[in-house]
């Protein structure tokens, strides 16, 4: 049975999707089997994993699985990713399209916040980790993820607005997990992304460490253009070349090791 981890922040642009994709890659390289559930209607995680919607051969996505409102529905939308590397076979994807926005209108329907949890029942028993990439919100789509997750990892940048938004996520979990019928939901860690050699970043990193203490995972992810390039080109980091390529790969591999320790498989 998978450990389900939601990657969350209440602010956009902090690197949630990049972190989700690169943790999935690093975990798969160690032999772990990973399901990525794309809960962001932008579908960026899906695209970066090499998936593309083909209207001539249309396949259902996570939106249809949630709409189905039945146990195990996610299994019917899971697809392979598009990378051509050996470990890609250990990553599977429940992709998203903009149509996922339509699920927002169901926020007031009784029990709708449980539909992802219900859809994952039995659908991820054969993987080690289910990583759920959330939109930059704490509303319905993210609540679907939080109701289904075992743990939350906050992804933030060392900037004031991002750090404040991370605090809102922490408080939301503490105050609302019971209302999502998930009282055991825990904050497993905080990943700091996009670190640069700026005085303001150093100050905000110190603030994040003071606020979250031992929950801040090391190493911090440095801002590197090759990460942006890999995301844009929809390729794994193992195919990236450059002076900092080995450093970047090592960063995510160490973070994946931390995840395995913080959220051990069952």
Protein Blocks (a to p, Z undefined) as FASTA:
>chain_A
ZZddddddfbehiommmmmmmmmmmmmmnopacddddfbfnlmmmmmnopacdfklcccd
fklmmmnopghklmmmgccdfbdcfklmmpccddddfklmmmmmmmmpghklmmmmmmmg
oklmmpmbdcddddddfbfklmmmmmmpmbdcddddddfklmmmmmmmmmmmmmmmmmno
pakbccfbdcdehiacdfklmmmmmmmmmmnmmmlccddddddfklmmmmmnopafklpg
cjklmmmmmmmmmmmmmmmmmmccZZ
